[in-house]
Amino acid sequence: MAEFDATSGRRVLVTGGAGYIGSHTCLELLQAGHHVTVLDNLCNSSLESLKRVESLAGRSLTFMQGDIRDFELLRRVLVGPNNECPAFDAVVHFAGLKAVGESVSQPLAYFDNNLSGTVCLLRAMTEAGVKTLVFSSSATVYGDPASVPISEDFPRSATNPYGRSKLVIEDMLADLYRSDPAWRIARLRYFNPVGAHVSGLIGEDPSGAPNNLMPYVSQVAIGRREYLQVFGGDYPTPDGTGVRDYIHVADLASGHLAAIRALWQADSQTGCLLTVNLGTGVGVSVLDLVKAFERASGRPVPYRIVARRAGDVAACYANPVLAQTLLGWRTQRNLADMCADAWRWQSRNPHGYRQAAATGGA
């Protein structure tokens, strides 16, 4: 359980909190003593995840179903039922569409949801006087980097609409901070979240075919899918497959808690704008991950090399030093932990949260 600290007991709104990273972060916040309200439209998440978060934490949270593009709803939530403006001490913003491949085929949906939704949220926060925000950004803002590891001062670009939406929101937040330095903002650039809570009760539960590597590997190992498609075997990497920085979702969640603590410690008059990578600093190829998962699960993961996927890059992994310096945070779990925890989640929940919802239990 996370250590209880002096900033505990604060009120935090988590948009998209029923999702994969959001649910793990809600657990961290509850275990640290904070009061959590989740706003989620459940378009790619499950309410079952939050029931399990409450069970693990031994504490309850407040859930509100709604869309961040609904300004009037956001305004009512942030002001509070009794005009107790502001109703929250901080917002952690996860809500958004997140699949690279889908964004290439449906760019307008990504711009509408991610950009318009964030504008609505920031307008409502401004009106309510809530000026502390942790934003879920992405390493995709680095585009196709000229070298690795990637530091926060690297040039930014986008190779797909998903990454472009994150890049534009980052700029939006910088402009907002320049216009009003009372804002306290953390822009967290994730690398590749994988794994699950060690209990096996919460994890990644994609709707339909997974867009990310680890859940696809898990579903092949458990027999839900025949084989893994590896997109590209001719990249300039040691084994020809893409290299990524895989970070355990529990480490990523603890990074959000570290960021929110750092923001609360900043001066409320001069504010701050923090931008940090959340990654391990270790590059792992697709085939290396497949082999590690086979060891963790004791199951074979057959695969086929297919054509490269639009929007992908050869190698992308972090220089994580700044997060250690500014947030006092670093990862605690390695690739073996990531695979073992992902397999525990998958083997205990072969059909994800949907099976529990259908049977009325975990």
VOGU-3710 file (C-alpha; in Angstrom, 3 decimals, decimal comma):
1> maefdatsgr> 0,000/0,000/0,000  1,255/3,493/-0,833  2,610/5,503/2,080  0,152/7,997/3,584  1,611/11,489/3,260  0,928/15,043/4,378  -1,055/15,896/1,269  -3,482/13,002/1,792  -7,192/13,521/2,054  -7,487/15,795/-0,958
11> rvlvtggagy> -10,241/15,637/-3,590  -9,197/14,396/-7,019  -11,295/14,148/-10,186  -10,051/11,438/-12,548  -11,373/11,614/-16,114  -11,304/8,242/-17,856  -10,644/6,643/-14,486  -12,359/3,337/-15,321  -9,792/2,575/-18,024  -6,577/0,600/-17,826
21> igshtclell> -4,146/3,217/-16,514  -6,915/5,225/-14,849  -8,098/2,333/-12,673  -4,572/1,582/-11,438  -4,052/5,271/-10,676  -7,359/5,477/-8,801  -6,128/2,609/-6,636  -2,896/4,494/-5,873  -4,834/7,643/-4,981  -7,251/5,791/-2,702
31> qaghhvtvld> -4,439/3,945/-0,957  -2,710/7,282/-0,345  -5,850/8,558/1,412  -7,300/10,799/-1,281  -10,983/11,151/-2,147  -11,521/10,069/-5,748  -14,303/10,909/-8,186  -14,237/9,218/-11,594  -15,863/10,673/-14,702  -15,964/8,176/-17,577
41> nlcnsslesl> -18,298/7,534/-20,514  -17,342/3,804/-20,482  -16,844/3,778/-24,275  -13,715/1,634/-23,899  -13,731/0,722/-20,198  -15,773/-1,162/-17,621  -17,411/-0,177/-14,349  -16,304/-3,567/-13,016  -12,733/-2,245/-12,866  -13,755/0,387/-10,318
51> krveslagrs> -15,626/-2,143/-8,181  -12,415/-4,124/-7,989  -10,384/-0,995/-7,228  -12,661/-0,310/-4,264  -12,251/-3,899/-3,088  -8,452/-3,708/-3,283  -8,302/-0,309/-1,579  -10,891/-1,085/1,097  -12,345/2,348/0,342  -15,055/3,676/-1,937
61> ltfmqgdird> -14,888/6,227/-4,735  -17,562/8,254/-6,514  -18,445/7,371/-10,101  -20,210/9,631/-12,596  -20,950/8,459/-16,131  -20,461/11,218/-18,689  -18,436/12,581/-21,579  -15,748/15,252/-21,224  -17,175/16,971/-24,297  -20,268/17,806/-22,221
71> fellrrvlvg> -19,273/21,236/-20,878  -22,357/21,738/-18,714  -21,816/18,372/-17,046  -18,167/19,183/-16,374  -19,128/22,566/-14,995  -21,627/21,004/-12,567  -19,111/18,367/-11,478  -16,259/20,809/-10,899  -18,312/23,453/-9,128  -19,922/20,886/-6,843
81> pnnecpafda> -23,528/20,217/-5,824  -23,662/23,076/-3,321  -21,629/25,610/-5,297  -18,653/24,648/-3,137  -16,382/26,035/-5,841  -13,827/24,587/-6,315  -15,094/21,084/-5,593  -11,703/19,461/-6,311  -8,064/20,031/-5,471  -6,788/18,497/-8,709
91> vvhfaglkav> -7,767/16,750/-11,924  -5,980/13,764/-13,460  -6,933/13,695/-17,139  -6,892/10,285/-18,870  -10,096/10,485/-20,933  -9,419/10,093/-24,638  -9,126/7,700/-27,549  -5,717/6,040/-27,663  -5,134/3,555/-30,526  -2,465/4,619/-33,029
101> gesvsqplay> -3,764/2,474/-35,895  -7,365/3,512/-35,366  -6,355/7,171/-35,288  -4,865/6,822/-38,781  -8,174/5,535/-40,148  -10,417/7,782/-38,014  -8,533/11,061/-37,460  -11,627/13,242/-36,989  -12,898/11,057/-34,152  -9,566/11,501/-32,378
111> fdnnlsgtvc> -9,466/15,262/-32,848  -13,070/15,608/-31,705  -12,712/13,434/-28,614  -9,179/14,260/-27,491  -8,899/17,929/-28,466  -12,492/19,150/-28,067  -12,877/17,169/-24,848  -9,750/18,687/-23,332  -10,835/22,217/-24,281  -14,172/21,622/-22,517
121> llramteagv> -12,386/20,289/-19,457  -9,980/23,235/-19,254  -12,801/25,750/-19,686  -14,756/24,119/-16,880  -11,677/23,942/-14,642  -10,974/27,632/-15,262  -14,529/28,601/-14,387  -14,456/26,488/-11,231  -11,025/27,716/-10,134  -9,467/24,241/-10,243
131> ktlvfsssat> -5,959/24,897/-11,569  -3,996/21,737/-10,777  -3,843/19,203/-13,602  -1,948/16,014/-14,393  -2,224/15,280/-18,114  -1,816/11,871/-19,715  0,499/12,598/-22,641  2,539/10,136/-24,679  5,961/9,400/-26,111  4,291/9,600/-29,523
141> vygdpasvpi> 4,861/13,379/-29,321  8,506/12,640/-30,180  7,478/11,289/-33,583  10,272/9,262/-35,168  13,219/10,246/-32,943  16,634/10,792/-34,495  18,262/8,914/-31,615  17,502/7,072/-28,392  17,177/7,287/-25,418  14,756/10,183/-25,668
151> sedfprsatn> 15,019/13,191/-23,348  12,276/15,739/-22,722  14,102/18,424/-24,722  14,073/16,359/-27,935  12,232/17,878/-30,917  8,558/16,983/-31,063  6,549/15,855/-34,060  3,776/13,405/-34,823  3,585/10,424/-37,147  -0,111/9,733/-36,523
161> pygrsklvie> -3,284/11,608/-35,469  -3,220/10,132/-31,953  0,253/11,543/-31,344  -0,748/14,832/-32,969  -3,695/15,181/-30,586  -1,347/14,732/-27,610  1,155/17,208/-29,060  -1,525/19,875/-29,593  -2,856/19,407/-26,052  0,674/19,787/-24,675
171> dmladlyrsd> 0,958/23,117/-26,517  -2,501/24,110/-25,322  -1,435/23,543/-21,720  1,782/25,535/-22,195  -0,217/28,456/-23,612  -2,665/28,221/-20,723  0,157/28,322/-18,174  1,739/31,334/-19,889  -1,600/33,134/-19,765  -2,087/32,389/-16,063
181> pawriarlry> 0,940/31,201/-14,031  -1,325/30,183/-11,145  -1,840/26,908/-13,019  0,079/23,875/-11,782  0,367/21,385/-14,655  2,253/18,132/-15,175  2,536/16,709/-18,687  3,491/13,033/-18,312  4,873/11,439/-21,449  4,206/7,699/-21,139
191> fnpvgahvsg> 6,118/5,127/-23,025  4,420/1,668/-23,328  2,268/0,645/-20,341  1,914/-3,107/-19,803  1,244/-5,569/-16,992  -1,461/-5,561/-14,342  -1,969/-5,221/-10,605  -0,155/-8,007/-8,772  -3,486/-9,301/-7,415  -4,695/-10,178/-10,921
201> ligedpsgap> -7,949/-8,326/-10,201  -7,433/-5,319/-12,482  -5,629/-5,177/-15,801  -5,869/-4,279/-19,478  -9,177/-5,328/-21,045  -9,369/-4,141/-24,654  -12,666/-4,156/-26,516  -12,394/-6,270/-29,653  -8,973/-6,961/-31,120  -6,209/-5,468/-28,950
211> nnlmpyvsqv> -4,340/-2,472/-30,331  -1,382/-2,941/-27,977  1,189/-5,723/-27,970  0,973/-7,221/-24,473  -2,781/-7,972/-24,382  -2,511/-9,497/-27,862  0,349/-11,718/-26,692  -1,705/-12,655/-23,606  -4,721/-13,613/-25,680  -2,603/-15,781/-27,964
221> aigrreylqv> -1,053/-17,523/-24,953  -4,452/-18,295/-23,428  -5,868/-19,541/-26,742  -8,265/-16,720/-27,605  -6,247/-15,945/-30,745  -4,324/-18,266/-33,039  -1,149/-16,245/-33,460  0,430/-12,823/-32,990  0,975/-10,507/-35,939  4,334/-8,775/-35,601
231> fggdyptpdg> 4,183/-5,571/-37,615  7,527/-5,290/-39,365  10,588/-7,524/-39,241  12,927/-5,281/-41,214  13,472/-2,332/-38,877  17,089/-1,228/-38,188  17,034/-2,934/-34,764  18,951/-5,976/-33,441  16,268/-8,507/-34,457  14,385/-6,412/-37,040
241> tgvrdyihva> 11,311/-5,855/-34,864  10,247/-2,619/-33,204  11,921/-1,642/-29,938  9,892/0,005/-27,191  10,167/1,056/-23,560  7,662/-1,132/-21,704  6,680/0,208/-18,283  4,659/-1,649/-15,681  1,250/-0,002/-15,249  1,674/-0,003/-11,451
251> dlasghlaai> 4,906/1,994/-11,823  3,119/4,334/-14,209  0,285/4,816/-11,700  2,758/5,641/-8,937  4,272/8,237/-11,282  0,927/10,055/-11,319  0,856/10,132/-7,543  4,410/11,495/-7,512  3,422/14,168/-10,047  0,374/15,285/-8,113
261> ralwqadsqt> 2,435/15,555/-4,924  4,997/17,696/-6,755  2,256/20,004/-8,061  0,692/20,415/-4,618  4,089/21,359/-3,232  4,550/24,076/-5,869  3,702/27,700/-5,074  0,005/28,300/-5,767  0,731/31,845/-6,994  3,590/31,200/-9,403
271> gclltvnlgt> 2,484/27,670/-10,327  4,557/25,333/-12,465  4,613/23,439/-15,749  6,374/20,083/-15,430  7,090/17,839/-18,408  8,589/14,417/-17,736  9,048/11,045/-19,377  7,649/8,032/-17,548  9,604/5,027/-18,749  12,262/2,533/-17,704
281> gvgvsvldlv> 15,011/3,655/-20,053  15,328/0,085/-21,373  14,487/-0,778/-24,978  12,842/-4,178/-25,553  12,060/-5,641/-28,972  8,762/-7,293/-29,858  10,423/-10,703/-30,046  12,214/-10,174/-26,721  8,839/-9,469/-25,109  7,313/-12,564/-26,723
291> kaferasgrp> 10,115/-14,763/-25,332  9,770/-13,210/-21,856  6,022/-13,829/-21,922  6,521/-17,454/-22,940  8,818/-17,918/-19,931  6,334/-16,255/-17,562  3,282/-18,143/-18,809  4,794/-21,480/-19,742  2,776/-21,229/-22,958  3,950/-20,864/-26,571
301> vpyrivarra> 3,150/-17,614/-28,396  3,202/-18,363/-32,147  3,720/-15,309/-34,338  3,956/-14,223/-37,949  5,924/-11,295/-39,307  3,690/-9,033/-41,428  4,078/-5,634/-43,093  4,899/-2,584/-41,021  1,960/-0,695/-39,527  1,303/2,921/-40,560
311> gdvaacyanp> 2,451/5,403/-37,915  4,941/3,094/-36,166  8,625/3,915/-35,598  11,663/1,635/-35,282  12,801/2,404/-31,753  11,477/4,507/-28,908  12,689/4,414/-25,315  13,109/6,979/-22,582  15,778/8,817/-20,724  13,947/8,732/-17,347
321> vlaqtllgwr> 16,394/10,833/-15,311  14,288/14,006/-15,156  11,383/12,185/-13,489  13,804/10,969/-10,828  15,054/14,532/-10,303  11,734/16,419/-10,345  9,346/13,818/-8,953  11,602/11,513/-6,934  10,171/8,664/-9,010  11,673/5,687/-10,772
331> tqrnladmca> 10,365/2,321/-11,941  10,502/-0,667/-9,593  9,470/-3,580/-11,840  11,280/-5,354/-14,682  10,138/-7,157/-17,834  9,707/-10,474/-16,009  7,384/-8,771/-13,497  5,396/-7,167/-16,304  4,867/-10,487/-18,073  4,091/-12,439/-14,882
341> dawrwqsrnp> 1,481/-9,901/-13,758  -0,065/-9,637/-17,228  -0,362/-13,431/-17,382  -1,887/-13,595/-13,884  -4,552/-11,080/-14,949  -5,234/-12,835/-18,259  -5,357/-16,369/-16,834  -7,693/-15,337/-14,002  -9,860/-13,206/-16,303  -9,769/-14,996/-19,674
351> hgyrqaaatg> -12,586/-12,817/-21,005  -11,681/-9,683/-19,068  -14,257/-7,804/-17,041  -17,097/-8,882/-19,323  -17,262/-12,359/-17,808  -17,570/-10,929/-14,279  -20,275/-8,502/-15,397  -22,235/-11,367/-16,963  -21,981/-13,607/-13,904  -22,317/-10,863/-11,299
361> ga> -18,891/-11,393/-9,733  -15,121/-11,590/-10,226
//
